[in-house]
Amino acid sequence: MKPRVLLVDDDVLLLRSLGRILRDEFEVVTAESGEAALQVLFDAAPFAVVIADMMMPGMDGIHFLDQWKFLSPNTTRVMLTGQAELGTAIDAVNQGQVFRFLTKPIKGDDLRLVLVDAVNQYELVMAERTLLEQTLTGSVQTLVELLSLFDPKGFGRTKEIRDLAVAIAEKFSLDVGWDIGLAALLARIGWLAIPLEIQAKISRGERLSPQENEMFLRAPEVGSNIIANIPRLQSVAQIIKYSTKNYDGTGYPNERIQRDDLPLGSRILKVVSEYVNRLQVRKSKMVVFSEIETGAGTKYDPDVLKALGELIHVPVSEAERHVLLALDELQPGMVLADDVYVTNNEIAVLPMGTQLNLLHIEKLRNYSLGTTLAGPIMINKIV
């Protein structure tokens, strides 16, 4: 199979000429702008090498390659530049954005030699990554299996969280699934520093004291600090550090970072962890998805929520037939669209399909005084 190369330049004639020169040895794809090239990345398989012109209308070469580095970090990046732009090109090399830079006009044989080196660099990176992934993933999986003996409920859900998180990363067509997968497996490491009695209170949904809540909020950062000491896992540590921070920037850690500035892996892990953990109580994926969907744009990344909905096949038409209400919003005559549970209890307080009356509502209020109801409560809409 020929190595895949992407050529990006607004000079259509140059693209055609280079394509003819290289097509015998490489699978060549072309794009006439940075924006078009990024779309190619989302629509096509990974590229071994990308070559971009420095001066292009709209998105210039440095900005484009910086975006590409984030979206596909393993691709070898080469910049094509004019003589007058050498200073900027050298800065780009020094910043680690590109592997080589070439000056116009370029001979076909010179370009071919550079591409051979660039492809070799790509294959070296991929071979090292494969070895690293296999070694670290196997080691981490063994560690998680051991930890699950001490915390079977918490660590027992890590595989489900990992598989769902990696699947969402793949829907974004990003080359970050490995980091997210390890982060999902290791995210509960920080919980080991929380006393068992406090962990039990958290699992039961009981109210925490300020000191206990501080332990709970700091758990991801504690785990992140531990994992950051392991070579090659710094990106995994970053994902874990922000995995409970809200999309709007609120929450812990208290840093001014929000929305798309938060690591994508953190945004994915927050949504998936919340979904899987709530599913242990609510049972219905439609109910749980509807609950967390109310936090779109504030607690959760809307695009990640959309990807989750597509993966778990929640039909929009079904979700629109229900509404989530707080306990004090319930009225006689309303019909439950799902069982109402006490948090972490398998026994339903009221079953799905119950048409509420005053006695039912009073029963739910009484339960809420001494325990925590798994809420909000889902009601059938009146059509």
Secondary structure by P-SEA (a helix, b strand, c coil): ccbbbbbbcccaaaaaaaaaacccccbbbbbccaaaaaaaaaccccccbbbbbcccccccaaaaaaaaaaaccccbbbbbbcccaaaaaaaaaaaccccccccccccaaaaaaaaaaaaaaaaaaaaaaaaaaaaaaaaaaaaaaaaaaaccccccaaaaaaaaaaaaaaaaccccaaaaaaaaaacccccccccaaaaaaaaacccccaaaaaaaaaaaaaaaaaaaacccaaaaaaaaaacccccccccccccccccccccaaaaaaaaaaaaaaaaaccccaaaaaaaacccccccccaaaaaaaaaaacccaaaaaabbbbccccccccccccbbbbccccccccccccccccaaaaaaaaaaaacccccccbbbbccc
